[in-house]
Amino acid sequence: MQRATLYVLFIAVGAAAGWAYWNRYGCINGCAITGRWWTSTGYGAVLGYLVPGMILPTPRRTKTTE
């Protein structure tokens, strides 16, 4: 699977998880992250973007001779 496809997949899953968390556990007043659906979904998407960088191996660079 392409690396970019994995990132898109993880971002979508993270956004869905953030929305689900807001829907199930989000508070009404006083919460910065879970108080509104768009902030919870956005934070979930950002975390979904960061996770593949921790678990996927770094692509190898090829040596170029100059």
C-alpha positions in Angstrom: 0.0 0.0 0.0 1.3 3.5 -0.8 2.6 5.6 2.1 0.2 8.5 1.2 -2.8 6.2 1.2 -1.9 5.0 4.7 -1.7 8.6 5.9 -5.1 9.4 4.4 -6.6 6.2 6.0 -5.1 7.0 9.4 -6.4 10.7 9.2 -9.9 9.5 8.3 -9.9 6.9 11.1 -8.6 9.5 13.6 -11.2 12.1 12.6 -13.9 9.4 12.9 -12.6 8.5 16.3 -12.5 12.1 17.4 -16.1 12.6 16.3 -17.2 9.4 18.0 -15.5 10.5 21.2 -17.3 13.8 21.1 -20.6 12.1 20.4 -20.2 9.6 23.3 -18.2 11.5 25.9 -18.0 15.2 24.9 -19.0 17.8 27.4 -21.4 20.7 26.8 -19.6 23.6 28.5 -16.1 24.4 29.5 -14.1 21.8 27.5 -11.6 23.1 25.0 -11.2 19.9 22.9 -14.4 17.9 23.4 -16.9 20.8 23.7 -17.5 21.1 20.0 -17.6 18.4 17.4 -15.2 20.2 15.0 -12.4 20.6 17.5 -12.7 17.0 18.7 -12.7 15.8 15.0 -9.8 18.0 14.1 -7.7 16.8 17.0 -8.5 13.2 16.1 -7.4 13.9 12.5 -4.1 15.5 13.7 -3.4 12.5 15.9 -4.3 10.2 13.0 -1.7 12.0 11.0 1.0 11.7 13.7 0.5 7.9 14.4 1.8 6.5 11.1 5.0 8.5 11.5 5.6 6.6 14.7 4.8 3.1 13.4 5.9 3.1 9.8 9.6 2.7 8.9 11.4 5.6 7.5 11.8 5.3 3.7 15.4 4.7 2.7 17.2 7.3 0.6 19.3 6.1 -2.3 22.9 7.3 -2.6 23.5 9.6 -5.5 27.0 10.1 -6.8 28.0 13.5 -8.0 
